Amino acid sequence: MDGHDADDAKKSTADMTAFVQNLLQQMQSRFQTMSDSIVTKIDEMGNRIDELEQSISDLRTEMGVEGSPSPSVPPSVKEEPKSGNDSA
């Protein structure tokens, strides 16, 4: 009976190994699919941002404000250099 039990243990180990390998392959395939999908969406988002920036640039050109600063940068704000001798 010991020889039969050893054969069953080997078969069980082989079955478990095959199961785990199959499971890992499925996980890798799903991960790759998700990864590809994420990269595609990021590329699409980048393209849409580029198109939006171009549209904004075109609109600014049409309005004749090509040389004006970006609205995110206030034109007259200047930071004074801080001295290292602040006694406050």
VENSULJO-V823776 format. One record per residue. RES is the residue in three letters. PSI is psi in degrees with one decimal (999 if undefined). OMEGA is omega in radians with two decimals (NA if undefined). Layout:
res->RES psi->PSI omega->OMEGA
res->RES psi->PSI omega->OMEGA
This chain:
res->MET psi->-26.6 omega->-3.11
res->ASP psi->-38.4 omega->3.13
res->GLY psi->-37.0 omega->3.13
res->HIS psi->-41.1 omega->3.13
res->ASP psi->-37.2 omega->3.14
res->ALA psi->-40.4 omega->3.10
res->ASP psi->-41.3 omega->3.11
res->ASP psi->-40.0 omega->3.13
res->ALA psi->-41.9 omega->3.11
res->LYS psi->-41.9 omega->3.13
res->LYS psi->-41.0 omega->3.12
res->SER psi->-42.2 omega->3.11
res->THR psi->-41.9 omega->3.12
res->ALA psi->-41.4 omega->3.11
res->ASP psi->-43.4 omega->-3.14
res->MET psi->-40.5 omega->3.12
res->THR psi->-45.6 omega->3.12
res->ALA psi->-41.3 omega->3.13
res->PHE psi->-46.6 omega->-3.12
res->VAL psi->-42.4 omega->3.11
res->GLN psi->-42.3 omega->3.11
res->ASN psi->-43.6 omega->3.13
res->LEU psi->-42.9 omega->3.11
res->LEU psi->-38.5 omega->3.10
res->GLN psi->-40.7 omega->3.10
res->GLN psi->-43.0 omega->3.13
res->MET psi->-43.7 omega->3.13
res->GLN psi->-41.9 omega->3.13
res->SER psi->-44.4 omega->3.12
res->ARG psi->-41.1 omega->3.11
res->PHE psi->-43.9 omega->3.14
res->GLN psi->-41.1 omega->3.12
res->THR psi->-45.3 omega->3.12
res->MET psi->-41.4 omega->3.13
res->SER psi->-45.9 omega->3.12
res->ASP psi->-40.6 omega->3.13
res->SER psi->-42.5 omega->3.13
res->ILE psi->-45.3 omega->3.13
res->VAL psi->-42.0 omega->3.12
res->THR psi->-44.0 omega->3.14
res->LYS psi->-38.3 omega->3.11
res->ILE psi->-42.1 omega->3.09
res->ASP psi->-43.8 omega->3.12
res->GLU psi->-42.0 omega->3.12
res->MET psi->-42.5 omega->3.10
res->GLY psi->-42.3 omega->3.11
res->ASN psi->-41.1 omega->3.13
res->ARG psi->-37.8 omega->3.09
res->ILE psi->-43.5 omega->3.10
res->ASP psi->-43.9 omega->3.12
res->GLU psi->-40.8 omega->3.12
res->LEU psi->-44.3 omega->3.10
res->GLU psi->-40.8 omega->3.12
res->GLN psi->-41.0 omega->3.11
res->SER psi->-42.2 omega->3.11
res->ILE psi->-44.1 omega->3.11
res->SER psi->-43.0 omega->3.12
res->ASP psi->-43.0 omega->3.12
res->LEU psi->-42.1 omega->3.13
res->ARG psi->-39.0 omega->3.12
res->THR psi->-43.4 omega->3.12
res->GLU psi->-34.4 omega->-3.12
res->MET psi->-9.1 omega->3.11
res->GLY psi->26.3 omega->-3.14
res->VAL psi->34.3 omega->-3.09
res->GLU psi->-40.3 omega->-3.05
res->GLY psi->-0.1 omega->-3.09
res->SER psi->152.4 omega->-3.13
res->PRO psi->160.5 omega->3.11
res->SER psi->143.4 omega->3.14
res->PRO psi->-19.5 omega->-3.13
res->SER psi->-11.0 omega->-3.14
res->VAL psi->105.6 omega->3.11
res->PRO psi->135.1 omega->-2.99
res->PRO psi->-32.8 omega->-3.01
res->SER psi->16.9 omega->-3.14
res->VAL psi->117.9 omega->3.09
res->LYS psi->132.4 omega->3.11
res->GLU psi->132.3 omega->3.08
res->GLU psi->137.7 omega->3.09
res->PRO psi->134.6 omega->-3.13
res->LYS psi->133.2 omega->3.10
res->SER psi->154.3 omega->-3.13
res->GLY psi->3.5 omega->-3.07
res->ASN psi->23.4 omega->3.11
res->ASP psi->125.0 omega->-3.10
res->SER psi->13.0 omega->-3.09
res->ALA psi->999 omega->NA
